[in-house]
Amino acid sequence: MLSKCDNQLYYLNGELQKPNPFLKKSDRLVFNVSGKRFETTYDCIEKFPETLLGSPDEREKFWDPLRGEYFINRNQVAFDSVLYFYQSNGQIYRPANIPERVFSAEIEFFRLFPKVPPGIIVPDKVREQNCLKRLQLLLWLFLEKPQSSSGARVWASLNIIVILISVCNLISESMPSYRNNAEAKEVFFAIDACCVSYFTIDILLRFGSSPSKKKFLQEVLNWFDMLAVLPFYVELLLGENSGTDGMMALRVLRLFRITRVLKLIRHSQQMMLMLLVLRNCFSELGILFCTWLMGALVFGTIMHYIEVDANSGFDSVLYACWWAAVTMTTVGYGDMVPKTNIGKTFGSMILFISMIYIALPMTLIVSKFNTALEDWKQQERTQMYFKKQRALEQEKGGPVEA
């Protein structure tokens, strides 16, 4: 193995060892990690000279001239991830059998800090922009990243409070005691106007400060935000004296006000993860729906012909399919029950079969959820290590590279 010590002679098992006369970037080097040997190449690890193993001077501290290898007394399992960092051009992957605390200690020891992860804007990059662009990025951080500053956290908390006030106002104005009260209506309207004004300002600011307007319009949650304020402005334009058809349209539009609850999703990373899983599971959800629909049709048709003469409510295949759908989902309203012995036996079989019948497609959704959860944890882990790197560099007083 080659290193700066290879020009020295040494003895191994009583024999004089000579250094290798060749020195190439493609030569392999060996790391002995607590007795387990790992091999890689120079050009693989020297792509990251700021890391412990990528720096020749730092790496030289672990050189063992007697064995011609680098000896490192660290965790063997975690070293697989260390080599993967160099092989994958800076990606950090934590094995499932290593605790987070142990893995973080290994990452900090080898100084494996990733590049700028997606979703993080480095302050140095903000300062490089012109005045207008800098103001836009700072406003976007303020509105979209509550963890960016204390003011952003206050704004996010205020956003949640306004959403809760709006939802409580929506529930209160539907109560019979306030429905025909003119004074109460004025109070509810004033509260709703204040909440809608706040939501409108929030949407306009986020749209104006968004780095990509196209990406902003492609986000489903942003469309929910628009639907949450749209009924208020339509109601102002149409007014209450808009005829029967107009009042019916207003009632339909008022249903969209409940979408204000969905504004809470953007304030919870776990709920955002659930939305991402649903977005990635459209095909699996389609399979689940088709499975449930076919089962309801088959079981409902059979039950109809079994119970058609028993006066038990299974008067048509459609009614029987309703009973089968309720039974397959283990809800069981009790509005329709079989009366014949054959119907009761078949109903018990349906209940047992449907638990397995519907559970099979659910395994695909659970698998997608586990994959999305691991990706989300990986992204959070990468951002945490990147912030640690910036904190260490700021403590040293050196330049913070992006």
Disulfide bonds with the S-S distance in Angstrom:
none
